[in-house]
Amino acid sequence: MIAIGVPAEGPDEPRIGLTPETVKKLVKAGAEVTVRSGAGLRSHFSDKDYEDAGATIAKSDEEAVGKADVVFTVRRPPVDLAKAMKKGAALIGMLDPFSDTAGLEALAKTGVSLFAMELMPRITRAQSMDVLSSQSNLSGYKAVVDASAAFERALPMMMTAAGTVPAARVFVMGAGVAGLQAIATARRLGAIVSATDVRPAAKEQVESLGAKFIAVEDEEFKQAETAGGYAKEMSDEYKKKQAELVAEHVKNQDIVITTALIPGRPAPKLISKAMIESMKPGSIIVDLAAERGGNAELTKPGEIAEHKGVRIFGLLNLPGRVPVNASSLYARNLQAFIEPFIDKETKELAINWDDELAQGTAIARDGAIVNERVAGGKTS
């Protein structure tokens, strides 16, 4: 019978890798689940909730993972946790595979098999396992909610006997999952929304949500997407033309939300100091790329900076600010990923290393880094 362990996360991570809902389903599938006491409290799941779902509660992280065949985490855990695991056991989580190479290699040398959920192949059968989409969706929502709460003005147009309140203007930079949710949320709140993205396919998606699409639509733009569906790095010439268009547009925006990230690289700078200074006092920028340095030149990761009346929100881990939903979605992603690797007859862990899901997400096995993208720093 497969054993699954769940440790507590660090002080900056309120999410958890399993919820009582997914514990119940995995127990039904033949798993024994052990959860560190108190690990779910910041997502409002009590130890009793887990016990009622069929889990055993452990007093320490070491006890939670010591006998586990599979350990679920949200963030990359410390090496000491991996050392407490059985050699050959699988550690599955968002392991941030393109940063802190030395730390990742140390984790690999413990002999634990590492699976990075961020590297999930973008194929149809993996949609239910796509942690980037599930978490980014909440990021886009929370960005708009936070911005509207801080804006100190109304978002929708209001017509009153005393006069008309104009609708706020929201500009979303990057129309991936987070950006599209930001657009939809801002539209629901009544704002006038525009958006930009370097991927041609994004134009139709943006317009379908009722927002105006802003981009230099030349030949390079038409080719600006990888086979995996990610945005390509654009040429300096294109960046200059796009920056000029965006700079003119940003002047009149009340809220700007930036979401541009390229896997394994620092966040591209989209909002210059001069652009920030062109914005009206009271305007807000929410930088969802703050963890990678930020899309705005004056972003301070983890802080709310202010420059000439414009506030730049560089807050980290927005999904973690809606931890109940974020944990629920993330736990379902993990459950969907591990279930195909549980033998239906023996109920044991049976990873098919030739499977596209395993090949795409596995970054370490038998003490060494085995993923070419991670080893070579490739991002395409």
C-alpha positions in Angstrom: 0.0 0.0 0.0 1.4 3.4 -1.0 2.2 5.8 1.8 1.9 9.5 1.3 3.4 12.1 3.7 2.7 15.8 4.0 5.0 18.0 6.1 4.3 21.6 7.3 5.4 24.4 5.0 7.7 27.3 6.0 6.4 30.4 7.7 5.9 32.3 4.5 3.7 29.6 2.9 0.1 29.2 4.1 -0.9 26.6 1.5 -0.7 22.8 1.9 -0.2 20.0 -0.5 -3.2 17.9 0.6 -6.7 18.8 1.8 -9.2 16.6 3.6 -11.1 16.3 0.3 -8.1 14.8 -1.5 -7.0 12.7 1.5 -10.4 11.0 1.4 -10.0 10.3 -2.3 -6.5 9.0 -2.0 -7.4 6.7 0.9 -10.2 5.3 -1.2 -7.6 4.7 -3.9 -5.6 2.6 -1.4 -3.2 5.1 0.1 -2.1 5.6 3.7 -1.8 9.3 4.4 0.2 11.0 7.2 -0.1 14.7 7.8 2.1 16.8 10.2 0.0 18.2 13.0 -1.1 21.7 12.4 0.1 21.7 8.7 -3.3 22.7 7.4 -4.3 25.3 9.9 -3.2 28.3 7.8 -5.5 27.0 5.1 -8.2 26.5 7.8 -8.1 22.7 7.7 -7.8 21.2 11.2 -6.1 18.0 12.3 -9.6 16.6 13.0 -10.7 17.4 9.5 -7.7 15.3 8.2 -8.4 12.5 10.7 -12.0 12.3 9.7 -10.9 12.0 6.1 -8.7 9.0 7.0 -5.3 10.5 7.6 -2.9 9.8 10.5 -1.6 12.9 12.3 2.2 13.0 13.0 3.9 15.1 15.7 6.8 16.1 13.5 7.8 16.6 9.8 10.3 13.7 10.1 7.5 11.4 11.4 5.2 12.6 8.6 7.7 11.8 5.8 9.9 9.0 7.3 7.9 6.0 5.9 6.4 7.8 2.9 6.7 6.6 -0.7 5.5 10.0 -1.8 5.8 13.4 -0.1 3.7 16.3 -1.2 5.0 19.8 -0.6 4.0 23.3 -1.9 7.5 24.9 -1.9 10.9 23.3 -2.2 11.7 21.8 1.3 15.0 22.0 3.2 17.6 19.3 2.5 17.1 17.9 6.1 13.5 17.0 5.2 14.7 15.0 2.2 17.3 13.3 4.3 14.5 12.1 6.6 12.8 10.4 3.6 13.4 6.9 2.3 16.0 6.7 -0.5 14.1 6.5 -3.8 10.9 8.0 -2.4 9.3 10.7 -4.5 9.2 14.3 -3.5 6.5 16.2 -5.5 5.9 19.9 -5.3 6.6 23.3 -6.8 10.4 23.0 -6.5 11.5 26.1 -8.3 13.8 24.2 -10.6 15.6 27.1 -12.3 16.8 28.8 -9.2 19.4 28.0 -6.5 21.1 25.2 -8.5 23.4 24.3 -5.6 20.4 23.8 -3.3 18.6 21.7 -5.9 21.7 19.5 -6.4 22.0 19.0 -2.7 18.4 17.9 -2.6 19.0 15.5 -5.5 22.0 13.9 -3.8 19.9 12.7 -0.9 18.6 10.0 -3.3 15.1 11.2 -3.3 13.3 11.4 -6.7 12.3 15.0 -7.4 9.2 16.0 -9.4 8.7 19.7 -10.2 5.0 20.4 -10.9 5.9 23.7 -12.7 7.3 21.6 -15.5 4.1 19.7 -16.2 3.8 19.1 -20.0 1.1 21.2 -21.7 -0.9 18.3 -23.0 -4.6 17.6 -22.8 -4.5 14.9 -20.2 -2.3 17.0 -17.9 -4.7 19.9 -17.7 -6.0 18.8 -14.3 -2.4 18.7 -13.0 -1.4 22.1 -14.2 -0.4 23.9 -11.0 0.7 27.1 -12.8 -2.7 27.6 -14.2 -4.6 26.8 -11.0 -2.5 29.1 -8.9 -2.1 31.9 -11.5 -5.9 32.0 -11.9 -6.1 33.0 -8.2 -3.2 35.5 -8.6 -5.0 37.4 -11.3 -8.2 37.6 -9.3 -6.4 38.7 -6.1 -4.4 41.3 -8.0 -7.5 43.1 -9.1 -9.3 42.7 -5.7 -6.2 44.1 -3.9 -5.8 47.0 -6.4 -9.5 47.9 -6.2 -9.4 47.9 -2.4 -6.4 50.2 -2.3 -7.5 52.5 -5.2 -9.6 54.8 -3.1 -12.0 55.4 -6.0 -14.8 53.4 -7.5 -14.2 51.1 -10.4 -17.5 51.2 -12.3 -19.1 54.2 -13.9 -21.9 55.5 -11.7 -24.6 58.0 -12.8 -26.1 59.9 -9.9 -28.2 63.1 -9.5 -25.0 64.8 -8.3 -23.1 63.8 -11.4 -21.3 60.9 -13.1 -18.5 58.9 -11.5 -16.2 57.8 -14.4 -15.2 54.2 -14.7 -11.6 53.4 -13.7 -9.2 52.3 -16.4 -7.3 49.0 -15.9 -4.4 47.8 -18.1 -3.3 44.2 -17.9 0.2 43.3 -19.2 0.4 39.7 -20.1 -2.7 37.7 -21.0 -1.9 34.3 -19.7 -4.0 32.6 -17.1 -3.4 35.3 -14.5 -3.9 38.1 -17.0 -7.1 36.7 -18.4 -8.5 36.2 -14.9 -7.5 39.8 -14.0 -9.3 41.1 -17.1 -12.4 39.1 -16.3 -12.4 40.3 -12.7 -11.8 43.9 -13.6 -14.6 43.8 -16.2 -17.0 42.2 -13.6 -16.2 45.2 -11.3 -17.1 47.6 -14.1 -13.7 49.0 -15.1 -12.7 49.9 -18.7 -10.1 47.2 -19.4 -7.3 46.9 -21.9 -4.5 44.4 -22.2 -1.4 43.4 -24.1 0.6 40.3 -24.7 3.3 39.2 -27.2 1.4 36.0 -28.2 -0.9 36.4 -31.2 -3.4 33.9 -29.8 -4.0 36.2 -26.8 -5.7 38.9 -28.9 -8.8 36.9 -29.5 -8.9 35.8 -25.8 -8.6 39.4 -24.6 -11.2 40.7 -26.9 -13.6 37.8 -26.0 -13.6 39.1 -22.4 -14.5 42.6 -23.5 -11.1 44.2 -23.2 -9.2 46.2 -25.8 -6.0 44.6 -27.2 -2.9 46.8 -27.3 0.2 45.6 -29.2 2.5 46.2 -32.2 1.2 43.6 -34.5 4.1 43.1 -36.9 5.7 39.9 -38.4 7.7 39.2 -35.2 4.6 39.4 -33.2 2.9 36.8 -35.3 5.7 34.3 -34.5 6.0 35.1 -30.8 5.0 31.9 -29.2 6.9 28.6 -28.4 5.5 25.2 -29.3 4.8 24.8 -25.6 2.5 27.8 -25.5 4.9 30.1 -23.7 5.9 33.6 -24.8 9.2 33.9 -26.6 11.9 36.5 -25.8 11.3 39.3 -28.2 14.0 41.3 -30.1 15.3 44.6 -28.9 13.8 46.3 -31.8 10.3 44.9 -31.1 10.7 45.7 -27.4 11.4 49.3 -28.3 8.4 49.7 -30.5 6.1 47.9 -28.0 7.5 50.0 -25.1 6.7 53.2 -26.9 3.1 52.1 -27.6 2.7 50.9 -24.0 4.3 54.1 -22.5 1.7 56.2 -24.3 -1.1 54.0 -23.2 0.0 53.7 -19.5 -0.2 57.5 -19.0 -4.0 57.3 -18.8 -4.4 54.2 -16.8 -5.6 54.1 -13.1 -4.5 50.5 -12.4 -1.8 48.5 -14.2 -1.3 44.8 -13.5 1.8 43.1 -14.9 2.1 39.3 -15.2 4.9 38.7 -17.6 7.2 35.8 -16.7 9.6 33.7 -18.8 10.4 30.3 -17.1 13.9 30.2 -15.7 14.8 33.9 -16.3 14.4 37.2 -14.5 11.1 38.9 -15.1 11.3 41.2 -18.2 11.1 44.9 -17.4 8.0 46.4 -18.9 7.3 49.5 -16.8 10.1 52.0 -16.6 10.6 54.7 -14.0 9.7 57.3 -16.6 6.4 55.4 -17.4 5.6 55.3 -13.6 6.3 59.1 -13.4 3.9 59.7 -16.3 1.0 58.1 -14.4 -1.5 60.1 -12.4 -1.0 60.3 -8.6 -3.2 57.7 -6.9 -2.6 55.2 -9.7 -1.6 51.6 -8.7 0.7 49.0 -10.3 0.3 45.4 -9.1 3.4 43.4 -10.1 2.7 39.7 -10.2 6.3 39.0 -11.3 7.8 40.4 -8.1 9.2 37.0 -7.1 11.4 37.1 -10.2 12.5 40.7 -9.7 9.4 42.4 -11.1 8.1 43.8 -14.4 8.3 47.3 -13.1 11.6 49.1 -12.6 10.7 50.3 -9.1 9.2 47.1 -7.8 10.4 46.1 -4.4 9.7 42.4 -3.9 7.7 41.8 -0.8 6.8 45.5 -0.3 4.4 48.2 -1.5 6.6 51.0 -2.9 5.5 54.5 -3.7 7.0 56.9 -6.2 5.5 60.3 -6.9 2.1 59.3 -5.8 2.0 56.0 -7.7 2.0 52.8 -5.6 3.8 49.7 -6.8 2.6 46.5 -5.2 5.3 43.9 -5.1 3.6 41.5 -2.7 4.7 37.9 -3.0 2.6 34.7 -3.2 -0.8 36.1 -4.0 -2.3 32.6 -4.3 -1.2 32.1 -0.7 -3.5 35.1 0.3 -6.5 33.0 -0.7 -5.1 29.8 0.9 -8.3 27.8 1.2 -9.0 27.9 -2.6 -5.3 27.8 -3.5 -4.7 24.7 -1.4 -7.9 23.0 -2.7 -6.9 23.5 -6.3 -3.2 22.6 -5.8 -4.1 19.4 -3.8 -6.4 18.3 -6.7 -3.5 18.9 -9.1 -1.3 16.6 -7.0 -3.9 14.0 -6.6 -4.5 13.9 -10.4 -0.8 13.6 -11.0 -0.1 10.7 -8.5 -3.2 8.5 -9.2 -2.0 7.2 -12.6 1.2 6.0 -10.8 -0.6 3.9 -8.2 -0.9 0.3 -9.2 -4.6 -0.6 -9.2 -4.0 -4.2 -8.0 -1.2 -3.9 -5.4 -2.0 -0.2 -4.4 1.8 0.4 -4.5 3.7 3.3 -6.1 4.5 2.3 -9.7 6.0 5.3 -11.5 6.2 4.7 -15.3 9.4 6.6 -16.1 8.6 6.4 -19.8 5.3 8.2 -19.3 5.3 11.8 -20.7 4.1 13.2 -17.4 7.0 11.6 -15.4 9.6 12.5 -18.1 8.5 16.1 -18.1 8.3 16.7 -14.4 11.1 14.5 -13.0 14.2 16.6 -12.3 16.3 14.2 -10.2 16.6 10.4 -9.7 19.1 8.1 -8.1 21.1 11.1 -6.7 21.5 13.1 -9.9 19.7 15.8 -11.9 18.1 14.0 -14.9 16.0 16.8 -16.5 17.8 18.3 -19.5 15.9 21.6 -19.2 17.0 22.0 -15.6 20.6 20.8 -16.1 21.1 23.1 -19.0 18.9 26.0 -17.9 16.7 25.6 -21.0 13.3 27.2 -20.9 11.6 26.4 -24.2 
